[in-house]
Amino acid sequence: MSPGEGGGWLQRHQRPLFLFASGLSTTGSFAGLTAKGWILMAGTGNPLLLALHFAALALPSLVVSGRAGVLTDRLGCERVLIRSQWGLFAGAALGAMAIPLLQGVAQVVLLLLSTLVVGVSSSFEVTARSKYCSLLVERPEQVAPYLASFSVVFNVGKLVGPPLGGWLVALSGPAMALAIDAASYLVPIATVIWLLRPHRELEQRSAGGAGASLGAAWRGCGPTLRHVLRFTTVACLVGFFHPGLAPLIAAEVVGPSPQALGLFTSVLAAGSIVGGLVLQRNSRALSERPALLLGGCAVAVALAQLGMASVSGGPAALAMALLLGAGTAGLLAGSNLILQVGAPMALRGRMAGLGQIAFLGGGGISGLVAAGLAMSMGLPATFALLGGLGLVVGVLELGRKGALRLRSA
């Protein structure tokens, strides 16, 4: 194959290459997160510590996602993407070193610090990647289905990673799962640096000054996208706590072993894949009806939570977990899709940052609230309370804004 032929092949296949590299690192990441969650649950049995672990992953978005969006639009998405991927590798490596080197409280602290570094870096990576995807397509109408494809790939990683992490913990200890997590980040780094050929000439960067701020993006994105951000935040506050409490939920629903945790999170991921596939195949139509998409997903999440409150475990609980995964996948991926498709190129980095603040920040706070409720009133009552609130939020959105339309930028 000549250099010219190689360049042509890469140009034609760069989108699946990027998807594959991202999926591989996602699989390793969820294997590592599963291992960390099991270590914290087995060592302390404290649900608040589990929520703190998820908050360390999610809450940095409240602080840094805005800055990530501003830098993405000013410096360029590819540059920010590569730097954030190195940050992910460094954070995962800290977790891998915690197991053989430390014990007790010091080990817990380093594991939480590892997750915090990953959370900060991930906020930059997801923000830059959302805009970077627009440079890998040949035509503007390909942006929506390509972005939706990342939801499917992400959730395939969620499906494969947790059981992989559970089995690695059971067979060879948590150090192996965390080492694989760290190594997996090297694949997308190498792919972006050496293999991809993005259309850099299409990127629009913002100039300095007040016009490049997050506030300017909020004011300039229009009322529809502002409503999408507000609704996503509220929906996540009442319905996106299950990632942080997955070990606790799995222990009550399936069993206390790491394999049980892997099964529960895999069922969640299977539901997320279903939700992602539905979104991918109908991406253009659904992105034009933001309230219908997001309100419907919020109702699905609420019904799943109410179902979890009323069942005592077994297949029925796993069926509710499947619905929960489908609803949250549609909510999160749908929100990002709408924000990217509906925003001009010069604002897409900052809109991705605002989206991260909405669903990861809301989810991090939701996990802490749900953990406190679970400790005081029990997990079933927590599901019932937050599910009821989520149902009201979703039904009101469908009733009041169901006819809302979005025109692609």
Backbone torsions as a table, in degrees:
resi	resn	phi	psi	omega
1	MET	NA	125.0	-179.0
2	SER	-76.2	163.4	178.1
3	PRO	-57.5	-38.2	179.2
4	GLY	-65.8	-41.0	177.9
5	GLU	-65.0	-39.5	178.4
6	GLY	-62.0	-42.2	178.0
7	GLY	-63.3	-39.3	177.6
8	GLY	-64.7	-40.2	179.2
9	TRP	-63.7	-43.6	179.3
10	LEU	-63.9	-38.5	179.7
11	GLN	-62.4	-38.0	-178.1
12	ARG	-77.2	-26.7	-172.5
13	HIS	-116.0	13.7	-174.4
14	GLN	-70.0	-30.9	178.7
15	ARG	-66.3	-48.8	175.3
16	PRO	-65.7	-30.1	176.3
17	LEU	-62.7	-45.1	-179.8
18	PHE	-66.6	-39.2	176.3
19	LEU	-61.4	-44.6	-179.1
20	PHE	-63.6	-45.6	-179.9
21	ALA	-62.8	-42.0	178.9
22	SER	-65.7	-40.1	178.8
23	GLY	-64.7	-38.1	179.3
24	LEU	-65.0	-44.1	178.8
25	SER	-68.7	-33.3	176.7
26	THR	-64.4	-40.6	177.5
27	THR	-60.1	-48.0	177.8
28	GLY	-62.5	-37.4	-179.3
29	SER	-64.6	-44.0	-179.8
30	PHE	-71.6	-30.0	172.7
31	ALA	-62.4	-43.2	178.8
32	GLY	-67.2	-42.1	179.0
33	LEU	-64.4	-38.0	176.6
34	THR	-63.1	-43.0	178.8
35	ALA	-62.7	-43.8	179.0
36	LYS	-62.9	-45.5	-179.8
37	GLY	-60.6	-40.3	179.6
38	TRP	-68.3	-39.3	177.8
39	ILE	-60.0	-46.5	-178.2
40	LEU	-67.1	-39.7	-179.6
41	MET	-69.3	-44.2	-178.6
42	ALA	-69.2	-32.9	-175.9
43	GLY	-83.7	-27.8	-175.0
44	THR	-123.9	-32.9	-175.4
45	GLY	65.6	20.6	-174.5
46	ASN	-104.0	111.4	-179.8
47	PRO	-64.0	-27.9	178.4
48	LEU	-66.0	-34.8	177.2
49	LEU	-67.5	-36.9	175.5
50	LEU	-63.2	-43.1	178.1
51	ALA	-64.6	-36.9	177.7
52	LEU	-64.9	-36.5	177.6
53	HIS	-62.7	-46.4	177.8
54	PHE	-67.8	-35.9	178.1
55	ALA	-63.3	-36.3	177.2
56	ALA	-63.4	-28.3	177.1
57	LEU	-81.5	-38.7	-170.5
58	ALA	-96.4	-41.3	-171.7
59	LEU	-67.3	-25.7	175.5
60	PRO	-55.3	-23.1	178.2
61	SER	-61.0	-30.4	177.9
62	LEU	-64.3	-30.3	-175.5
63	VAL	-94.1	-42.1	-168.3
64	VAL	-109.9	-15.2	-176.5
65	SER	-64.8	-36.5	175.9
66	GLY	-61.5	-46.2	177.3
67	ARG	-63.6	-37.4	178.2
68	ALA	-61.8	-41.6	178.3
69	GLY	-65.4	-41.4	178.9
70	VAL	-62.5	-47.1	-179.3
71	LEU	-66.9	-36.4	177.5
72	THR	-60.3	-43.3	-179.9
73	ASP	-74.0	-27.2	-178.5
74	ARG	-89.5	-46.7	-174.4
75	LEU	-89.4	-21.6	-175.9
76	GLY	109.8	137.1	-173.4
77	CYS	-67.6	-34.3	-177.9
78	GLU	-66.6	-42.0	-179.5
79	ARG	-63.1	-45.6	179.1
80	VAL	-67.3	-36.5	-179.4
81	LEU	-61.6	-46.7	-178.2
82	ILE	-64.6	-43.9	-179.4
83	ARG	-64.2	-39.9	-179.8
84	SER	-67.9	-33.2	178.2
85	GLN	-66.5	-36.7	174.2
86	TRP	-65.7	-35.4	176.3
87	GLY	-64.5	-38.5	175.9
88	LEU	-61.9	-42.6	178.9
89	PHE	-62.2	-43.5	-179.3
90	ALA	-63.9	-42.7	179.3
91	GLY	-64.2	-42.6	178.5
92	ALA	-65.5	-36.3	178.9
93	ALA	-64.2	-34.9	176.1
94	LEU	-60.1	-43.2	178.9
95	GLY	-63.9	-39.5	179.4
96	ALA	-64.1	-33.5	-179.4
97	MET	-77.9	-20.8	-176.0
98	ALA	-66.3	-33.2	-173.6
99	ILE	-70.4	-52.1	-177.7
100	PRO	-77.5	-21.3	-171.4
101	LEU	-96.6	-26.7	-171.0
102	LEU	-131.3	164.9	176.7
103	GLN	-142.1	163.4	172.9
104	GLY	63.6	-138.6	-175.3
105	VAL	-62.4	-39.6	-179.0
106	ALA	-62.1	-38.9	178.7
107	GLN	-65.8	-43.3	178.9
108	VAL	-61.0	-42.8	-179.3
109	VAL	-62.6	-44.4	-178.9
110	LEU	-68.5	-35.8	176.1
111	LEU	-63.2	-42.5	178.0
112	LEU	-67.0	-37.7	176.7
113	LEU	-64.3	-40.5	176.6
114	SER	-58.1	-46.5	-179.9
115	THR	-66.2	-34.4	177.8
116	LEU	-64.2	-44.1	178.0
117	VAL	-63.3	-41.6	176.9
118	VAL	-62.8	-41.1	179.8
119	GLY	-62.9	-43.7	178.1
120	VAL	-63.6	-48.2	-178.1
121	SER	-65.3	-37.7	-179.7
122	SER	-64.1	-35.4	178.0
123	SER	-60.6	-41.4	176.7
124	PHE	-69.5	-41.9	-175.2
125	GLU	-65.6	-47.3	-178.4
126	VAL	-65.7	-39.9	179.0
127	THR	-62.5	-49.0	-179.6
128	ALA	-67.7	-38.3	-178.2
129	ARG	-64.5	-37.2	-179.3
130	SER	-59.2	-42.9	178.3
131	LYS	-76.4	-35.4	-179.3
132	TYR	-59.8	-34.2	179.9
133	CYS	-59.1	-31.1	179.1
134	SER	-66.6	-20.0	-179.8
135	LEU	-89.7	-7.8	-178.0
136	LEU	-98.7	-9.3	-178.6
137	VAL	-94.0	158.8	179.5
138	GLU	-90.9	-28.6	-177.7
139	ARG	-134.5	148.8	-176.8
140	PRO	-58.4	-33.9	-177.5
141	GLU	-70.0	-10.0	177.8
142	GLN	-83.6	-10.9	-175.6
143	VAL	-63.7	-47.4	-175.5
144	ALA	-61.2	-53.1	179.8
145	PRO	-65.3	-31.2	179.5
146	TYR	-69.1	-43.0	176.4
147	LEU	-62.2	-39.9	178.6
148	ALA	-65.6	-28.7	178.0
149	SER	-62.1	-30.2	179.6
150	PHE	-67.0	-30.1	175.6
151	SER	-64.0	-42.0	179.1
152	VAL	-64.5	-47.7	-178.6
153	VAL	-63.9	-42.3	178.3
154	PHE	-58.2	-42.8	-176.8
155	ASN	-79.7	-24.3	168.7
156	VAL	-63.2	-40.1	174.8
157	GLY	-62.0	-37.9	175.7
158	LYS	-65.2	-32.1	-179.8
159	LEU	-72.9	-43.7	-175.4
160	VAL	-83.4	-37.6	-173.0
161	GLY	-65.0	-48.7	-178.2
162	PRO	-60.2	-47.4	176.9
163	PRO	-65.2	-33.5	175.1
164	LEU	-61.1	-45.4	177.9
165	GLY	-63.7	-42.2	178.9
166	GLY	-61.9	-44.2	-180.0
167	TRP	-69.7	-35.9	177.5
168	LEU	-66.0	-38.8	176.6
169	VAL	-62.8	-43.3	-177.5
170	ALA	-69.5	-36.9	-172.9
171	LEU	-90.6	-40.1	-173.4
172	SER	-131.9	4.4	178.4
173	GLY	93.6	161.8	-175.6
174	PRO	-67.9	-22.9	-178.0
175	ALA	-60.0	-38.4	-179.5
176	MET	-65.7	-42.7	178.9
177	ALA	-62.2	-41.6	-179.0
178	LEU	-72.0	-32.1	176.5
179	ALA	-67.7	-40.3	176.9
180	ILE	-64.7	-39.3	176.0
181	ASP	-55.8	-49.0	-178.5
182	ALA	-64.2	-44.8	-177.3
183	ALA	-65.3	-31.5	-175.6
184	SER	-64.9	-24.4	-179.6
185	TYR	-72.6	-17.2	179.2
186	LEU	-70.1	-24.3	-177.7
187	VAL	-67.2	-52.7	178.1
188	PRO	-65.6	-30.5	176.5
189	ILE	-60.3	-50.1	180.0
190	ALA	-63.7	-37.4	-178.6
191	THR	-64.5	-47.0	-177.9
192	VAL	-67.6	-40.9	-175.6
193	ILE	-72.1	-42.4	-168.0
194	TRP	-111.0	-20.8	-170.7
195	LEU	-111.3	-36.0	-172.6
196	LEU	-80.7	150.6	178.8
197	ARG	-127.9	73.7	-176.6
198	PRO	-70.2	158.3	176.1
199	HIS	-83.1	78.1	-175.6
200	ARG	-62.2	-26.7	-177.8
201	GLU	-67.6	-16.8	-179.0
202	LEU	-84.7	-16.5	-176.1
203	GLU	-70.1	135.6	174.9
204	GLN	-109.9	121.3	-180.0
205	ARG	-103.3	154.3	178.6
206	SER	-88.8	150.9	174.1
207	ALA	-81.7	172.6	177.6
208	GLY	-74.6	178.4	177.3
209	GLY	95.3	-169.0	-174.8
210	ALA	-65.2	-28.8	-179.7
211	GLY	-68.4	-13.9	-179.6
212	ALA	-98.1	7.6	-174.7
213	SER	-83.7	167.2	176.5
214	LEU	-67.2	-37.0	178.1
215	GLY	-62.6	-37.6	177.7
216	ALA	-64.8	-37.8	176.8
217	ALA	-66.2	-40.8	177.9
218	TRP	-60.4	-44.5	-179.3
219	ARG	-72.0	-32.6	-173.6
220	GLY	-89.9	-9.5	-174.5
221	CYS	-79.3	-17.6	177.8
222	GLY	99.1	160.0	-174.9
223	PRO	-65.3	-32.5	-177.8
224	THR	-66.2	-46.7	-179.2
225	LEU	-69.5	-33.4	175.1
226	ARG	-63.2	-40.4	177.6
227	HIS	-64.1	-40.8	178.3
228	VAL	-58.7	-42.9	179.4
229	LEU	-65.0	-43.3	179.9
230	ARG	-63.6	-46.4	-177.4
231	PHE	-65.8	-41.0	179.0
232	THR	-59.5	-41.2	179.1
233	THR	-60.9	-48.3	-178.5
234	VAL	-64.7	-43.9	-178.8
235	ALA	-62.7	-37.9	179.6
236	CYS	-73.2	-31.5	178.8
237	LEU	-61.2	-33.3	-177.4
238	VAL	-104.2	-8.0	-172.6
239	GLY	-135.9	7.5	-174.6
240	PHE	-125.1	49.5	178.9
241	PHE	-103.5	-10.7	-173.5
242	HIS	-65.6	-29.6	177.6
243	PRO	-61.4	-40.9	-178.8
244	GLY	-71.8	-31.0	-177.6
245	LEU	-102.8	14.4	-177.0
246	ALA	-54.5	-44.5	178.4
247	PRO	-61.4	-39.2	178.2
248	LEU	-67.7	-44.7	179.8
249	ILE	-63.6	-44.4	-179.4
250	ALA	-62.7	-38.2	-179.0
251	ALA	-63.5	-34.6	179.0
252	GLU	-83.5	-31.9	-174.3
253	VAL	-88.4	-42.2	-173.0
254	VAL	-112.8	-54.0	-177.5
255	GLY	162.8	171.0	-172.7
256	PRO	-88.3	-2.0	-174.7
257	SER	-81.1	159.7	175.7
258	PRO	-63.2	-31.0	177.5
259	GLN	-66.1	-35.9	177.3
260	ALA	-64.9	-40.2	176.0
261	LEU	-62.4	-41.5	177.9
262	GLY	-62.2	-40.2	178.6
263	LEU	-63.5	-46.9	-178.4
264	PHE	-62.0	-48.1	-178.9
265	THR	-67.9	-29.4	176.4
266	SER	-68.6	-37.9	176.3
267	VAL	-65.0	-42.3	174.3
268	LEU	-56.2	-45.1	-178.7
269	ALA	-66.2	-37.3	177.8
270	ALA	-61.5	-41.9	174.9
271	GLY	-63.4	-38.3	178.6
272	SER	-64.3	-36.4	177.8
273	ILE	-64.3	-42.7	177.9
274	VAL	-59.9	-47.9	178.2
275	GLY	-61.0	-41.0	179.0
276	GLY	-65.8	-38.9	178.9
277	LEU	-66.2	-42.1	176.4
278	VAL	-59.9	-43.6	179.2
279	LEU	-65.4	-42.4	-178.8
280	GLN	-62.3	-44.0	-175.9
281	ARG	-74.6	-16.2	179.9
282	ASN	-126.6	30.6	-169.6
283	SER	-62.3	-43.4	-176.8
284	ARG	-68.7	-45.1	-178.3
285	ALA	-66.6	-43.3	-177.8
286	LEU	-70.9	-34.7	179.4
287	SER	-66.5	-21.6	177.4
288	GLU	-82.5	-11.0	179.5
289	ARG	-123.1	71.3	-171.8
290	PRO	-62.1	-41.3	-178.1
291	ALA	-68.8	-38.0	178.3
292	LEU	-64.0	-44.0	-180.0
293	LEU	-65.6	-55.0	-173.5
294	LEU	-73.7	-38.2	177.4
295	GLY	-65.4	-40.3	177.4
296	GLY	-63.7	-40.6	177.9
297	CYS	-65.2	-39.2	178.5
298	ALA	-63.1	-39.3	177.7
299	VAL	-65.3	-41.5	179.3
300	ALA	-62.0	-43.1	178.4
301	VAL	-62.4	-43.9	-179.2
302	ALA	-63.7	-42.7	178.6
303	LEU	-63.9	-37.2	177.5
304	ALA	-64.8	-41.1	178.4
305	GLN	-65.5	-41.8	177.7
306	LEU	-64.8	-36.4	175.9
307	GLY	-65.2	-40.6	177.6
308	MET	-62.4	-32.0	179.9
309	ALA	-71.8	-25.1	-172.9
310	SER	-101.0	-11.4	-179.7
311	VAL	-102.4	160.5	-176.2
312	SER	-108.0	12.8	179.7
313	GLY	120.0	-172.4	177.8
314	GLY	78.2	-159.0	-176.7
315	PRO	-59.4	-35.0	-179.4
316	ALA	-63.1	-41.9	178.5
317	ALA	-66.3	-38.8	178.1
318	LEU	-67.0	-33.5	175.8
319	ALA	-64.3	-40.2	176.5
320	MET	-65.7	-36.3	176.4
321	ALA	-63.9	-37.0	176.8
322	LEU	-61.7	-45.5	178.1
323	LEU	-65.7	-38.3	177.7
324	LEU	-61.0	-43.6	178.5
325	GLY	-64.3	-41.5	179.9
326	ALA	-63.9	-43.2	-178.1
327	GLY	-66.7	-45.0	-179.1
328	THR	-69.1	-34.8	177.0
329	ALA	-62.5	-44.3	178.3
330	GLY	-64.8	-37.5	-179.9
331	LEU	-66.1	-50.0	-175.2
332	LEU	-73.1	-50.7	-179.8
333	ALA	-66.8	-36.6	178.9
334	GLY	-64.8	-40.2	177.6
335	SER	-61.8	-47.1	179.0
336	ASN	-62.7	-41.3	179.6
337	LEU	-60.8	-47.3	-179.3
338	ILE	-62.0	-43.0	-178.1
339	LEU	-65.2	-37.8	-179.5
340	GLN	-75.4	-42.0	-178.2
341	VAL	-70.4	-35.4	-174.8
342	GLY	-86.4	-10.4	-176.6
343	ALA	-102.1	147.5	172.6
344	PRO	-63.6	157.2	-177.4
345	MET	-55.8	-38.8	-176.4
346	ALA	-67.9	-16.6	-178.8
347	LEU	-105.0	-5.2	-167.8
348	ARG	-68.0	-31.7	175.4
349	GLY	-63.7	-46.6	-179.2
350	ARG	-70.6	-32.9	176.2
351	MET	-67.6	-37.3	175.0
352	ALA	-63.4	-38.1	177.0
353	GLY	-64.2	-42.8	177.8
354	LEU	-65.0	-36.2	177.1
355	GLY	-64.6	-39.7	177.1
356	GLN	-62.1	-41.4	177.4
357	ILE	-60.5	-40.9	-176.3
358	ALA	-66.1	-53.5	-172.0
359	PHE	-93.2	-31.2	176.6
360	LEU	-82.0	-38.7	175.3
361	GLY	-64.0	-45.8	176.7
362	GLY	-61.4	-40.5	179.2
363	GLY	-66.8	-37.8	178.4
364	GLY	-63.5	-43.8	177.4
365	ILE	-66.4	-39.4	179.0
366	SER	-59.3	-40.5	179.1
367	GLY	-62.4	-42.1	178.8
368	LEU	-65.7	-42.2	178.6
369	VAL	-63.8	-45.5	-178.3
370	ALA	-65.8	-36.0	177.7
371	ALA	-63.5	-43.8	177.6
372	GLY	-62.9	-41.1	178.0
373	LEU	-65.2	-40.9	-179.1
374	ALA	-64.0	-35.7	179.6
375	MET	-71.2	-30.0	-175.2
376	SER	-95.2	-33.2	-174.0
377	MET	-127.2	-2.1	178.5
378	GLY	95.2	156.2	-176.4
379	LEU	-68.4	-44.2	179.3
380	PRO	-58.5	-42.2	179.4
381	ALA	-66.6	-34.0	176.6
382	THR	-63.7	-45.5	176.3
383	PHE	-59.1	-42.5	-177.1
384	ALA	-65.8	-44.9	-177.9
385	LEU	-65.2	-52.3	-176.5
386	LEU	-71.3	-32.8	175.6
387	GLY	-64.8	-40.3	177.3
388	GLY	-62.8	-43.2	177.5
389	LEU	-63.4	-42.3	179.6
390	GLY	-63.8	-36.4	178.9
391	LEU	-64.4	-41.6	177.6
392	VAL	-62.2	-45.3	-179.4
393	VAL	-60.8	-46.3	-178.1
394	GLY	-67.0	-43.4	-179.1
395	VAL	-65.5	-39.8	177.3
396	LEU	-63.3	-39.3	178.4
397	GLU	-63.0	-45.1	179.5
398	LEU	-65.0	-38.9	-178.1
399	GLY	-72.5	-38.6	-174.3
400	ARG	-90.7	-34.8	-172.2
401	LYS	-122.3	13.6	-173.7
402	GLY	-60.0	-27.8	-178.3
403	ALA	-89.9	1.8	-177.0
404	LEU	-61.3	136.4	-179.7
405	ARG	-119.1	147.9	178.2
406	LEU	-123.1	131.9	175.5
407	ARG	-100.3	128.5	-177.4
408	SER	-63.6	142.2	175.3
409	ALA	-79.3	NA	NA
